[in-house]
Amino acid sequence: MSDCVIEVKDLHKSYNNQAEELQVLKGINLRIVRGQLFCIQGPSGAGKSTLLNLIGTLDEPTSGKILFDGVLINKSTEKKIAEFRNKRLGFVFQLYHLLPEFTALENVMLPVLIRSWWRRQEVASRAEKIFEQMGLSGRMNFMPSQLSGGEQQRIAIARALINRPDILLCDEPTGNLDSDNGERILKILKGLSRENNTTVILVTHNREVADFCDSVIYLKDGRIEARVSQGEQIRRKG
């Protein structure tokens, strides 16, 4: 199996805004190595979340290709794309999307209970271990309305991890966390990449978060302006 888990080739994305076409991504090319903590950095409006959504099969490119283990996914049927997304991808969104009528523990368990043959007791045991990792063991039976914004964000991350995805996609995963909890989450994400060979792709505008990652691309105006690997100087496009 190749070390390259995701390859993006000449990716473009445009939106029609009334009579005007808005070009968000303008020819993105990149390769993401399996088990890597990969960062997409850049200012607001650079196209970071758009690129993440395209990699996550939540949107379709205007043109270009996204290959997963050498297979073209974005041209598959909706059913096959949904199956791929459910089996291999985990998502952490800027908005937590926690269900208010369920406890924190139930919110984390739901994705597995809905799609899996795992018994509730087995799923609960797996979830409890993730809560312990997140420093949230005392919050499992709280309702979302009883949790702080930072706690809700950590619950959303726990929910994304319950299925043990091959690829974890995170949109500003430390955005609402204080420095201590933000560092805890980054260490958990790096641990996943090292111990489970999980490929973690995160979007951030935070330089300190980017510096923690193995590889970084810097987006500006829909293009890759710079690339950097850990321990290297930024290589700007000439």
N, C-alpha and C positions, 0 to 999 in steps of 0.2 A: 504494500500500500504506500502511496506517495506521501511525503511529508506535507505537501500542500493540500490543505483541506478545502480552501475556498480560493477560487481565482475569478477575478472580475476583469472583463475585457471590454474596453472602449464603451463604458456605461454612460448613457445619457438619460436625463429625466427632465421633461418639460410639462408645464401645466398651462392650460388655456384659461386666461383671465379675461373674460369678455372677448374683445377683439384682439387682445394682445397675448402673445405666447411668452410665458415666463420660463426661462431655462435655469434649472436648479443645479443639475449636474452636467458637466461638459467634458465628457471623455475620461472617465476614471479607469485606471488600470492598477491592479494590486494583486498580491498573492499573500495569503495568510497561512502560516505554518500551523500544523496540528499541535495542540497543547500550548499555544502561545497566548500571552496576555497582550492583546492588540488594542491600540487606542486610536480613535478618530478625534482629533482636536481641531478647534477653530472657533471663530467668533460666531455670534448669532447670525443666522441667514446664510451661512457658508454651505449648507447642504448636508450637515452631519447626520441629523435624524432621518433625512430622506434616504441617505445611503444605508443607514442601519435598517430601515424598513424594507428596502429593496433586498438586502442580504437576507433578511428574515422572511422573505416571500409574502410580506404583508401588502406589497404594492408591486406593480409591473413596470419595468423600465420602458422608456420610449424607444430605445435601441440599445444594443450591446448584450453581453452575455454574463451570467453568473453560473459558475461551475462548482459543484460540490463533489469532491473526490472524482473530478473529471467528468461528472454527469451534469448535463444541462437541465436545471430544474424549472426555470421560469417559463419554459415552453411546454411543460407537462400539463395534464388535465388538472382541473380544480381538485378532484378527488385525490390524485397522487400528490399534489402540492400540500393538501391538508394532512395527508398521512405522514409525509416527510416532516412537516412542521410539528406535528404532535409527537412524533417519535424521537426527533433528533435535536429540536430547538427548545431553548428556554428563554423567556422574555422578562426583562425588568423595565417597566415604563416609567416616565416621569410622573404620570398620574398613577396612583397605586391600584385603582380598580378593585379594591377589597369589597366584598359583599357585606353590607351593613347588618344583615340578619343572622350572620354566622360569626362564631368566635374566631379568634386569630388562628387557633389550631385547625378548626374546620376549614377556614379559608386556604390554609396551606395544604391540607389533605385532599381537597376537592378535585384538583386536576387528575390525581391518580385514581381516586374512587370512581370518577366518571368514565375513564378510558381504560382501566386496568382490571385484571382478575385478582389483583392483590386483595387480601382480606383486610378489613378495617383495622384490626389489631396490629397487623404488620405495618400498615401505612402509618398508623399513629406512632409506633415505635421509631420509624424512620424520621418522622416529622419532629418528634421530641429531641432527637439527636441534633437536628438542624437548629432548633430553637436554642439548645445549649450552646452551639457554636456561635450563634448570633447574640448571646447574652440576654436572651428573652425568655428563659425558663419560667419566670414568674408572671409572664403575660399571656400564656397559652389560652386561658379561659376568658380573657378580656374581649369585649366587643370592639370593633374598630373605632367607634366613637369615644371609647375610653382610653385610646392610645394617642400618644403625641405623633406629630408628623414624622419625626425621625424613626419612631417605633413602627409606624405603618410602612415606612419605606423598607425597613429590615424584614418585616413580615412579607412584603412583596418579593424581596430577594429570596427568602426561604421558600416561598411558593414556586419560584422559578427553578429551584434546585431539587424539589421533591422527586421529579422524574429522572434525575441524573442525566441531564441532556449532554449530548456530545458537544454542542455549541451553545454558549450562553451569550445573549445579546442584552446589553445594559445601556439605557439612556440616562445619563447623569446619575449613576447609582449612589453617589455620596452627596448629592446636591443639597439635601435637607438634613445632613448629619453634622454633629459637632466633630472636632478634629479627632477625638479619641475613637468615636464610633466609626468615623470615616476610615481611619487607619485599620480598625478591626475588619471592616468589610473588604478593604483592599487586600489584606493578608489572607482572608478566606478565599477570595477570588484567585489570588496567586497560588494558594494551596491546592485549589481545584485543578488549576492548570498543571501543576507539578505532579500531584499524587494520582489524579484520575485521568490525566491527559485531556482534560476538557479545554476546548478552545474558547477563550473569553474575549468578546469584542465589546469595548465600551466607548461611549461618546462622552466627552467632557470639554469644558472650556477652561478647566483648572490645570495649570501647569504642574502643580505638585502631584496631582493624580496621574498625569501623563508621564511624569518622570519615574513613576513606580512601575510602568509597563515595559514589556520586552521590546515592543516596536510601536512606533507612532507615525501616523501621517497627519500632516497639517493641511486642512482644507481652507481655501479662500476663494470666494466667488465661484464655487462649483468646480474648482480644479484642485489637484494636489500641488501645493506650493512647496512642500518640503517633506522629507522622510527622515526618520532617525531610528536607529536601533540602540539598545541599551549600551552605554559606554562609547557611543560614537557621536561625532558632531553632526548637526543637521546638514543634510545635503540638499541644497536648494536647486530647483530646476533652473538650468541655464538657458 
